[in-house]
Amino acid sequence: MSSQMIIQQLQQIEAVMREHGHWQTQSPEPAAFASTEPFCLNTMEPLEWLQWVLIPRFHALIEAGVPLPQNFSVTPYYEVALPATTPGHAVLLLTLGQFDALFQDPTP
């Protein structure tokens, strides 16, 4: 898994979110980031977490040169958390699945 592939996939997630009107210009309140719940369930909407936590955190990890998570997956959460009526639902799940695939151990 190359950093460039991860960056490209993060950019693709952002592009899909922008295309379907999910990209926000206003950051959530600082307290929303203090959540201890996975995906900030109690303080952010699922797509807010993608934009304001996941994407920036992965960029920071790559820039810092630290090891990235392995066997990491967010798609199962979004399959449950996003209503089927969410604009761009199918393409969002597809794009997130492609992102997750970068972190899976190849099968022997």
MOCOR-V114476 format. One record per residue. RES is the residue in one letter. PHI is phi in whole degrees, 0 to 359 (999 if undefined). Layout:
# MOCOR-V114476
res:RES phi:PHI
res:RES phi:PHI
This chain:
# MOCOR-V114476
res:M phi:999
res:S phi:261
res:S phi:301
res:Q phi:297
res:M phi:296
res:I phi:294
res:I phi:300
res:Q phi:298
res:Q phi:290
res:L phi:299
res:Q phi:295
res:Q phi:293
res:I phi:300
res:E phi:299
res:A phi:299
res:V phi:295
res:M phi:297
res:R phi:296
res:E phi:300
res:H phi:256
res:G phi:76
res:H phi:261
res:W phi:284
res:Q phi:257
res:T phi:264
res:Q phi:251
res:S phi:292
res:P phi:300
res:E phi:301
res:P phi:308
res:A phi:298
res:A phi:297
res:F phi:280
res:A phi:275
res:S phi:302
res:T phi:258
res:E phi:282
res:P phi:302
res:F phi:59
res:C phi:50
res:L phi:311
res:N phi:271
res:T phi:229
res:M phi:224
res:E phi:286
res:P phi:306
res:L phi:285
res:E phi:296
res:W phi:300
res:L phi:303
res:Q phi:290
res:W phi:262
res:V phi:239
res:L phi:300
res:I phi:298
res:P phi:297
res:R phi:294
res:F phi:292
res:H phi:299
res:A phi:294
res:L phi:298
res:I phi:295
res:E phi:298
res:A phi:281
res:G phi:71
res:V phi:271
res:P phi:299
res:L phi:267
res:P phi:299
res:Q phi:245
res:N phi:50
res:F phi:263
res:S phi:208
res:V phi:250
res:T phi:303
res:P phi:304
res:Y phi:297
res:Y phi:289
res:E phi:298
res:V phi:268
res:A phi:282
res:L phi:264
res:P phi:298
res:A phi:300
res:T phi:277
res:T phi:300
res:P phi:305
res:G phi:77
res:H phi:313
res:A phi:296
res:V phi:289
res:L phi:297
res:L phi:296
res:L phi:298
res:T phi:295
res:L phi:294
res:G phi:297
res:Q phi:294
res:F phi:296
res:D phi:302
res:A phi:301
res:L phi:293
res:F phi:251
res:Q phi:268
res:D phi:295
res:P phi:296
res:T phi:284
res:P phi:292
